[in-house]
Amino acid sequence: MIRFANVSKAYMGGKPALQGLTFHLPVGSMTYLTGHSGAGKSTLLKLIMGVERANGGQIWFNGHDITRLTHYEIPFLRRQIGMVHQDYRLLPDRSVVDNVALPLIITGMHPKTANERALAALDRVGLRDRANYLPIHLSGGEQQRVDIARSVVHKPQLLLADEPTGNLDDALSFDIFSLFESFNKMGMTVLIATHDISLIQRKPKPCLVLEQGHLR
């Protein structure tokens, strides 16, 4: 699914963010990406999404070297990936179902079909009854589940999560992680960036540990 081969990334005028990373995430795997703040976790996820470009090495996604993709090919890559954010990034003036349907609308899907798919995704995260609410009327845990529904509504092959439980208490974090497990059991490859050591200990999975831009 994902293979890094001696990948490095440095930002202009700064020290290297990632250096010589080599690892493989098989299809259907579920993996943690952990390390201290500033270790390079978010940068690694951005490289997979095509938001940032590596300065060296190769990144393979389903057998394709994504470091060589043109600007016009990046959207096709992102349609195969779902991204869950720590800060949810929901549109405050749109209903929950409209937020979830938005990625499908952008790709040109008929609004009625997109709405049906969005409702199905909300059902999977237990929020179908909140479909017509505005995000402001939801709790933090519910907003995170809406973000997850939006991330999987297009049925991606790979699900990335950047500190998805950073703003939640232990009980809600456990529930959110259980959702990731359910998607993984359906065949989705999952990579979760987190510094939540207690969660990692309670729900052990293979782990990539970053330290000052290197894999430990």
Secondary structure, DSSP 8 states (H G I E B T S, - for coil): -EEEEEEEEE-TTS-EEEEEEEEEE-TT-EEEEE-STTSSHHHHHHHHHTSS--SEEEEEETTEEGGG--TTTHHHHHTTEEEE-TT----TTS-HHHHHHHHHHHTT--HHHHHHHHHHHHHHTT-GGGTTS-GGGS-HHHHHHHHHHHHHTT--SEEEEESTTTTS-HHHHHHHHHHHHHHHHTT-EEEEE---HHHHHHS---EEEEETTEE-
